[in-house]
Amino acid sequence: MNKKPQPKRNNRPSVRREREPLPWKFTLATLLSGAVLVAGFLLAAKNHFTSIDYCIKNSELKKQLGELESEKRRLMLARETVLAPGEIKKAARRLGLVEMTAMNIEAVEPQQAPATIAPSNPLIRRTVDSKPVERPKTAVSESRDRIVPPAQRTAANPAEIRARRVSKTGN
C-alpha cells in the first residue's frame, strides 16, 4: 500500500471575495416574468379544454341537425302523399261524399219547406224566414271533378241548385 504524497499545506489565509447581494429590481423582474409565463400556460390550457368542449357540443348539434333534417324530409313526404288528389278523393269517399257526374244527378220535384225547423235542441225553434239551423257540408272542388255532399246529389238541373242557394242565403 503506497500512500500518495500529500501537498504541503500553506499557512496562507484563503482569499474571500465579497459578494454583492442580488438587486431587488432584478429579483422582482424575474418573479414577474415567471408569473406571466405561468399565467400564459394556464390561459392556454383553459382555452384548449374550452375548444375541446365546443368541438364535442358542435358534433352533437351536427348529429341533431341531421336527425331534424331527415325528420323534416319524412314529414314533407308524408304531407305530399296526404295532399295528393287521389288521397283526398279516398278521404272524401270515406266521409260519404260522391263525385259529381252526369250519372248520379237525378231529377226530382222540389219539396215544400215546413213552416218551422226544429233544431237538435227542442227549446230553440226557428222559422223558415230566419237563418237556417245548419248549413250543409260544402263541396270540395278539385281541378275537374267535384265531390258533392249527399243532400245536394238529387238536383234536377244547375238552375235549381242556384235557386236553392239564393233562397237559402237570402240574396
Summary of the structure (lengths in Angstrom):
residues: 171
radius of gyration: 49.7
end to end distance: 144.5
largest distance: 153.6
contacts: 283
relative contact order: 0.07
helix: 49%
strand: 6%
